[in-house]
Amino acid sequence: MKALWLPFEVTDLDAALAFYVDRLGLVRTDGWTRDGERGAVLRAAGASYVELVQPARLGAPNGSVPLAFELVGRGEVDAMFARLAPSTGELTSPPHHYPRGHYGFTLRAPAGAEVMLWSEAE
C-alpha cells in the first residue's frame, strides 16, 4: 500500500476547508473543479489524506464514499483484483478508469464498508 485516503462528501466545501485547514492544521495538497463538482485533498499525516468532495448536486452526503487505499501502480491494482476476485462475492466493481483518471476497483469489507483499491499511476 502506498497511502490511506479518507474521502468525505460535504455540502459546503469552503466551510469544510475552513475547519480542516484553518482550525485543525491539515495541509491542502490538491484541489479541483470539474463538471460542477469541487474537491480538495488534505494531508493529515505522512501518507494519510482526507479528500473532501462537494458533489455537483448539493444535498445531504449519501454515505457511499469508500475508504480508499492507494496502490503503487496499475499492475498492483490488477494483481490485487486477481488475488481477491476468486475468493469474494463482495466485489462491487471490476478494475476500471474513474472519471478523474485514477484506476481501481471497489469491494465490500466484512462490516459493510465500501473499500476502494486504486492508483493514479499508469
C-alpha positions as CSV (number, residue, x, y, z in Angstrom):
1,M,0.0,0.0,0.0
2,K,1.2,3.5,-0.9
3,A,-1.3,5.7,1.1
4,L,-4.5,5.8,3.0
5,W,-7.3,8.1,1.8
6,L,-10.4,9.0,3.8
7,P,-12.9,10.6,1.3
8,F,-15.9,12.5,2.5
9,E,-18.7,14.2,0.7
10,V,-19.6,17.6,2.0
11,T,-22.4,20.0,1.3
12,D,-20.1,23.1,1.8
13,L,-16.5,22.7,0.7
14,D,-15.5,26.2,1.9
15,A,-16.8,25.6,5.4
16,A,-15.1,22.1,5.4
17,L,-11.8,23.7,4.3
18,A,-12.0,26.4,7.0
19,F,-12.4,23.7,9.6
20,Y,-9.8,21.1,8.4
21,V,-7.2,23.5,7.2
22,D,-7.6,26.7,9.3
23,R,-8.7,25.1,12.5
24,L,-7.1,21.6,12.5
25,G,-4.0,22.5,10.5
26,L,-4.2,19.9,7.7
27,V,-2.2,20.9,4.6
28,R,-4.0,21.3,1.3
29,T,-2.1,19.4,-1.4
30,D,-4.5,19.4,-4.3
31,G,-7.9,20.6,-5.5
32,W,-10.2,20.5,-8.5
33,T,-13.4,21.8,-10.0
34,R,-15.0,19.6,-12.7
35,D,-18.5,19.4,-14.1
36,G,-19.9,21.3,-11.1
37,E,-18.0,19.1,-8.6
38,R,-15.5,20.7,-6.3
39,G,-12.9,19.0,-4.2
40,A,-9.7,19.2,-2.2
41,V,-7.1,16.8,-0.9
42,L,-5.6,17.4,2.5
43,R,-2.6,15.7,4.0
44,A,-3.4,14.5,7.5
45,A,0.0,12.8,8.4
46,G,2.6,11.0,6.4
47,A,0.8,9.2,3.6
48,S,-2.7,9.7,5.0
49,Y,-5.1,12.0,3.2
50,V,-8.6,13.4,3.7
51,E,-10.4,14.1,0.4
52,L,-13.3,16.5,0.6
53,V,-15.8,16.4,-2.3
54,Q,-18.7,18.7,-2.8
55,P,-20.9,17.0,-5.5
56,A,-22.4,18.9,-8.4
57,R,-25.8,18.4,-7.0
58,L,-25.9,19.6,-3.4
59,G,-27.8,17.7,-0.8
60,A,-27.0,15.5,2.2
61,P,-23.9,13.3,1.8
62,N,-25.1,9.9,0.6
63,G,-22.7,7.9,2.8
64,S,-21.4,5.8,-0.2
65,V,-18.0,7.3,-0.3
66,P,-15.4,4.5,0.2
67,L,-12.4,4.1,2.4
68,A,-9.6,4.2,-0.2
69,F,-6.1,2.6,-0.3
70,E,-3.7,3.9,-2.9
71,L,-1.5,1.3,-4.5
72,V,1.8,1.9,-6.3
73,G,0.6,1.3,-9.9
74,R,-2.0,-0.3,-12.3
75,G,-0.1,-3.6,-12.1
76,E,-0.6,-3.7,-8.4
77,V,-4.3,-2.9,-8.7
78,D,-4.7,-5.8,-11.2
79,A,-2.7,-8.2,-9.1
80,M,-4.8,-7.3,-6.0
81,F,-8.0,-7.8,-8.0
82,A,-6.8,-11.2,-9.3
83,R,-6.0,-12.2,-5.7
84,L,-9.3,-11.0,-4.3
85,A,-11.8,-11.8,-7.1
86,P,-12.0,-15.6,-6.9
87,S,-12.4,-15.6,-3.1
88,T,-15.0,-13.0,-2.5
89,G,-18.5,-12.2,-3.7
90,E,-18.1,-8.8,-2.2
91,L,-16.7,-7.0,-5.3
92,T,-18.8,-4.0,-6.3
93,S,-16.9,-3.1,-9.4
94,P,-14.1,-4.6,-11.5
95,P,-10.9,-2.5,-12.3
96,H,-11.7,0.5,-14.5
97,H,-10.8,4.1,-15.0
98,Y,-12.8,6.6,-12.9
99,P,-13.9,10.0,-14.2
100,R,-11.0,11.8,-12.6
101,G,-8.5,9.4,-14.2
102,H,-7.4,7.0,-11.5
103,Y,-7.7,3.2,-12.0
104,G,-9.1,0.8,-9.5
105,F,-12.0,-1.2,-8.1
106,T,-14.2,-1.4,-5.1
107,L,-15.4,-4.2,-2.7
108,R,-17.4,-4.5,0.5
109,A,-15.5,-5.2,3.7
110,P,-17.0,-7.7,6.3
111,A,-18.6,-4.9,8.3
112,G,-20.2,-3.5,5.1
113,A,-17.8,-0.6,4.4
114,E,-17.0,0.1,0.8
115,V,-13.3,-0.2,0.1
116,M,-11.5,1.2,-3.0
117,L,-8.1,0.0,-4.1
118,W,-6.7,2.3,-6.7
119,S,-3.7,4.0,-8.3
120,E,-3.1,7.2,-10.3
121,A,0.0,5.7,-12.0
122,E,-0.5,4.1,-15.4
